[in-house]
Each structure stands twice: as C-alpha cells, then as structure tokens.
Amino acid sequence: ITIIKKKQGLTYEKFQNYWKNEHAEIVTRSPLVGTYVQSHPIYNDKLTFEDTIDGIAEIWFDDTNAMRSLAATKEYQDIQNDEKVFIDGSAVRLIIAEDKITVEGDISDCKLIIFMNKSSNVELADFRNDLVDKASHYSKNNLNRMKVSLPKIAGYKDDKSPAWDAILTFWLDFKVDQHYIDDVASDFSSFSNNIIAKLCNSVVVQEK
C-alpha cells in the first residue's frame, strides 16, 4: 500500500488524470505486478476536505520476494522516474501489509478508507486483535464488504513503525454523505487517537 500526495502546483483533476491514465500504464508493464488498484479521494463541498492524503495505490505480489525483485528492474526505475512528474516524493508512505477480509461481499466502485494509529497506551498485539474482532462483527447499512489491512510486524523492528497501524476499507453500495463517514469513524475511534477517513472512487487498473 502506497500513500501519496500530489506534487505542489498540480490541480487534483490533473493529478488524478495523470495517475490513472499515464502512470498506470507504466506500473503495469512489469510482469511482477499483480492486481493494481488506485483509490482516488473524492473532494467536494459536501465532504470534509483533508489534504494530507491525495491517493492510495495498492499492488499485490505473489510474495515478498517478488516485491523485492521488482526493485531491481528497469520497470521499477521507470516507475520511480515517472512518479517525480506528479507525486511529492517527500510525502510518500509505503506500508507492506496483509489483508483480512472481515465482511464478505461485492467489491464496488465507491469505498471509504480509514487510516488509524493505535493509542500509545495500548499494546500493538491487543490493538490488532481487538480491531479485527470488532471489524469481524461490524454491520452497517450500505456496507457491502470490509477488510482490515495490517502492516507486517517486521515494519516495527529497530525502533521503526509504519505511517499507520491499520487501514480499514469499506466497500459501499453508493456514495454516502459526510454524516455516514463520521459515524463509521466514530464507531472505531476507541481504537485510535488519530483517524483520517477518505471517501474514494476505486479504479481497478489491473486484476490478476
């Protein structure tokens, strides 16, 4: 999972168009890249505007070795060079995560993504277990499907930590309003002292 911010000076429309129509073609040239999904935050006057995250890219690999192998290829160099055209490189955050599907259902074009950092007084293992348990029993109108993405434990070694301790994805049956978003964030607020919620359009660029 790569969390990105647009390059300063680009409009959101130009950023999203370039990412979807130009950069995606470069990413998918590599045979090592599996499913590739872009999540484009929806910005309008009916939603709370929060601009620290302008895009979320998800790439699936067969395993971590395939992911490491990509870094040594010309295709990866091409990807990195093209990112300089539209992405603020200093703001990129990469999270190697494993997904847990907690609500089975259809994937839709509209989804709500919630980024969470655990409270400082909670052990990481307790946070992860309790969050997955809550998500496994979660139900709400308009919710089709849900997953919890948890960073690999290796990301916490050597006094390091990922940008986010969990990412929740809710696939919705239509574009909901700010009240719905706030309700969902509130439902999970007890797990975190820092939450950002983004309503996104989902673009499945490649699926395999």
C-alpha positions as CSV (number, residue, x, y, z in Angstrom):
1,I,0.0,0.0,0.0
2,T,1.5,3.3,-1.1
3,I,0.1,6.6,0.3
4,I,0.8,9.5,-1.9
5,K,0.4,13.3,-2.0
6,K,0.2,15.3,-5.3
7,K,3.0,17.5,-6.4
8,Q,2.6,21.1,-5.4
9,G,1.1,23.2,-8.1
10,L,-1.0,20.4,-9.7
11,T,-4.7,20.5,-9.5
12,Y,-6.5,17.5,-8.1
13,E,-8.0,16.8,-11.5
14,K,-4.7,16.9,-13.3
15,F,-3.1,14.7,-10.6
16,Q,-5.8,12.1,-10.7
17,N,-6.0,12.0,-14.5
18,Y,-2.2,11.6,-14.9
19,W,-2.1,8.9,-12.3
20,K,-5.0,6.9,-13.8
21,N,-4.2,7.4,-17.5
22,E,-0.5,7.8,-17.8
23,H,1.3,6.4,-14.7
24,A,-0.9,3.2,-14.5
25,E,0.4,2.1,-17.9
26,I,4.0,2.3,-16.7
27,V,3.3,0.4,-13.5
28,T,1.6,-2.5,-15.3
29,R,4.4,-3.1,-17.7
30,S,6.1,-5.2,-15.1
31,P,5.2,-8.9,-15.1
32,L,5.9,-8.9,-11.4
33,V,3.0,-6.5,-10.6
34,G,-0.2,-8.4,-9.7
35,T,-3.5,-6.7,-9.0
36,Y,-3.2,-2.9,-9.1
37,V,-5.8,-0.6,-7.6
38,Q,-5.9,3.1,-7.3
39,S,-8.1,4.9,-4.8
40,H,-8.9,8.5,-5.7
41,P,-10.2,10.6,-2.8
42,I,-13.4,12.5,-3.6
43,Y,-13.2,16.2,-2.9
44,N,-16.3,18.3,-3.0
45,D,-18.1,20.9,-0.9
46,K,-20.3,18.2,0.8
47,L,-17.3,16.4,2.3
48,T,-14.8,17.5,4.9
49,F,-11.6,18.4,2.9
50,E,-8.4,16.9,4.4
51,D,-5.5,17.1,2.0
52,T,-2.7,15.1,3.6
53,I,-3.5,12.1,1.5
54,D,-4.3,12.5,-2.2
55,G,-4.1,8.9,-3.3
56,I,-3.8,5.3,-2.2
57,A,-2.2,2.7,-4.5
58,E,-2.4,-1.0,-3.8
59,I,-0.3,-3.5,-5.5
60,W,-0.5,-7.3,-4.8
61,F,2.5,-9.5,-5.3
62,D,2.8,-13.3,-5.2
63,D,5.1,-12.9,-2.2
64,T,7.6,-10.6,-0.6
65,N,10.4,-12.0,-2.8
66,A,8.5,-10.9,-5.9
67,M,8.1,-7.4,-4.4
68,R,11.9,-7.2,-3.7
69,S,12.7,-8.5,-7.2
70,L,10.7,-5.6,-8.7
71,A,13.0,-3.1,-7.1
72,A,16.0,-4.4,-9.1
73,T,14.3,-4.0,-12.5
74,K,14.3,-1.3,-15.2
75,E,10.5,-1.2,-15.0
76,Y,10.8,-0.1,-11.3
77,Q,13.2,2.6,-12.3
78,D,10.7,3.8,-14.9
79,I,8.0,3.9,-12.3
80,Q,10.1,5.9,-9.9
81,N,11.2,8.4,-12.6
82,D,7.5,8.9,-13.6
83,E,6.4,9.4,-10.1
84,K,8.5,12.6,-10.0
85,V,6.1,14.1,-12.6
86,F,3.1,14.2,-10.3
87,I,3.9,13.0,-6.8
88,D,5.5,14.7,-3.8
89,G,8.3,12.2,-3.1
90,S,8.9,13.5,0.4
91,A,5.3,12.6,1.4
92,V,5.2,9.0,0.1
93,R,4.5,6.4,2.7
94,L,4.9,2.7,1.9
95,I,3.2,0.0,4.0
96,I,3.7,-3.7,3.4
97,A,0.5,-5.2,4.8
98,E,-1.6,-8.3,4.9
99,D,-5.3,-8.1,4.4
100,K,-8.0,-9.7,6.5
101,I,-11.5,-9.7,4.9
102,T,-13.9,-9.3,7.8
103,V,-17.2,-8.7,5.8
104,E,-17.6,-10.8,2.7
105,G,-19.5,-9.2,-0.2
106,D,-19.2,-7.5,-3.5
107,I,-16.5,-5.1,-4.4
108,S,-17.9,-1.7,-5.5
109,D,-16.5,1.4,-7.2
110,C,-17.1,3.6,-4.1
111,K,-15.2,2.9,-0.8
112,L,-14.4,4.5,2.5
113,I,-10.9,4.2,3.7
114,I,-10.0,4.8,7.3
115,F,-6.3,5.2,8.5
116,M,-5.7,4.5,12.1
117,N,-2.8,4.9,14.6
118,K,-3.2,3.0,17.9
119,S,-3.4,4.8,21.2
120,S,0.0,5.0,22.8
121,N,-1.1,3.1,25.9
122,V,-2.3,0.1,24.0
123,E,-0.1,-2.9,23.1
124,L,0.2,-3.5,19.4
125,A,-1.0,-7.1,19.6
126,D,-4.0,-6.1,21.6
127,F,-4.9,-3.3,19.2
128,R,-4.7,-5.6,16.2
129,N,-6.7,-8.5,17.8
130,D,-9.4,-6.2,19.2
131,L,-9.7,-4.3,15.9
132,V,-10.1,-7.4,13.8
133,D,-12.6,-8.8,16.2
134,K,-14.6,-5.5,16.1
135,A,-14.4,-5.5,12.3
136,S,-15.5,-9.1,12.0
137,H,-18.8,-8.3,13.8
138,Y,-19.4,-4.9,12.2
139,S,-22.5,-4.2,10.3
140,K,-24.0,-1.0,8.9
141,N,-26.4,0.0,6.2
142,N,-24.9,0.4,2.7
143,L,-21.8,-1.7,3.6
144,N,-21.1,-4.4,1.0
145,R,-17.6,-5.6,2.0
146,M,-14.9,-4.8,4.5
147,K,-11.2,-5.5,5.1
148,V,-8.5,-4.7,7.6
149,S,-5.0,-4.1,6.3
150,L,-2.4,-4.7,9.0
151,P,1.3,-3.8,8.5
152,K,3.7,-6.7,8.7
153,I,5.3,-7.0,12.1
154,A,8.7,-6.6,10.5
155,G,7.8,-2.9,9.9
156,Y,8.0,-2.3,13.7
157,K,11.6,-3.5,14.2
158,D,14.6,-1.4,15.1
159,D,12.6,1.4,16.6
160,K,10.7,1.9,13.3
161,S,7.0,2.0,12.8
162,P,4.7,2.3,9.7
163,A,2.9,5.5,9.0
164,W,-0.4,3.8,10.1
165,D,-1.1,0.9,12.3
166,A,-4.2,-0.2,10.4
167,I,-6.1,0.7,7.3
168,L,-9.8,-0.1,7.1
169,T,-11.6,-0.4,3.7
170,F,-15.4,-0.3,3.4
171,W,-16.9,-1.0,0.0
172,L,-20.2,0.8,-0.2
173,D,-23.3,0.4,-2.4
174,F,-23.5,4.1,-3.2
175,K,-21.8,7.4,-2.4
176,V,-22.6,8.2,1.1
177,D,-22.6,11.6,2.9
178,Q,-20.3,13.2,5.5
179,H,-22.6,12.1,8.3
180,Y,-22.2,8.4,7.4
181,I,-18.4,8.8,7.2
182,D,-18.3,10.5,10.6
183,D,-20.5,7.7,12.1
184,V,-18.2,5.0,10.8
185,A,-15.1,6.8,12.1
186,S,-16.8,7.2,15.4
187,D,-17.5,3.5,15.6
188,F,-13.8,2.8,15.5
189,S,-12.5,5.9,17.4
190,S,-12.0,4.0,20.7
191,F,-9.1,2.1,19.0
192,S,-7.1,5.1,17.9
193,N,-6.0,8.6,18.8
194,N,-5.5,9.5,15.2
195,I,-8.0,8.8,12.4
196,I,-8.3,10.0,8.9
197,A,-11.3,9.0,6.8
198,K,-11.4,9.2,3.0
199,L,-14.3,8.6,0.7
200,C,-12.8,7.3,-2.6
201,N,-13.5,6.3,-6.1
202,S,-11.9,2.9,-6.7
203,V,-10.1,2.2,-10.0
204,V,-9.0,-1.4,-10.6
205,V,-6.3,-0.9,-13.2
206,Q,-5.2,-4.5,-13.3
207,E,-6.6,-7.6,-11.8
208,K,-4.7,-10.9,-11.7
